[in-house]
């Protein structure tokens, strides 16, 4: 799980660097081509069926995943790296809401409250002028909005993955995700296409390789450890993102970013059941593990 978190953080850094010159859709396309080839190769080596069982749902997950990925890459390019990563990590809130609506999973007042608290953390990070005063130097509101849309779409995507887990394996899901992303991003990248330089090609290849490594390590980690503990370790991606952004890009999160990030991380870990809220003596509290 630590390896997965580090891989995804490096992937985000490469996206931010190459995105200064290469259009977002072009980055999505090349990344998807690389992961498509790797996923297909791994399925063939393991002699697993490539086309899956629940194809309509696989295609739907691929389409929603493509939109979520595009939003996340836009946010990474236009926001400080650590801030974009933290906002993306609000997706468990939206996953819980959508799982309650579409899969019938329980969601009580505690979950609703923690979800609202997590979104409050995003507001503190963004510091919109209409709430904090016109002189407040907050994050780009458009980029924050797109980042939140990406988190919502990620929540929808993960909800579909939970349903697909009954019929299809993770490699098939990643294969369809990449396949749909290639088909969708190709026509969208053509109007603004720019031939990458040799260095940019190397960065684009690195994005695909680190993405595949992250997904592979994530799947191994989730198989070998309880989901709650494993996903708690996944939050190291925020630490790694802040670290590489400081070392490479000289980005230093401000106090509001740290405060908002802390609220989001704690509320999301409470939501997932990874950590437990304090229980007053005699309150009859209960813990929940996933």
Buried (B, 14 or more C-beta within 10 A) or exposed (E): BEBBBBBBBBBBBBBBBBBEEBBBBBBBBBBBBBBBBBBBEBBEEEEBEEEBEBEEBBBBBBBBBBBBBBBBBBBBBBBBBBBBBBBBBBBBBBBBBBBBEEEEBEBEEEBBEBBEBBBBBBBBBBBEEEEBEEEEEBBBEEBBBBBBBBBBBBBBBBBBBBBBEEEBBBBBBBBBBBBBBBBBBBEBBEEEEEEBEEEBBEBBBBBBBBBBBBBBBBBBBBEEBEBBBBBBBBBBBBBBBBBBBBEBEEBEBBEBBBBBBEBBBBBBBBBBBBEEEEEEEEEEEEEEEE
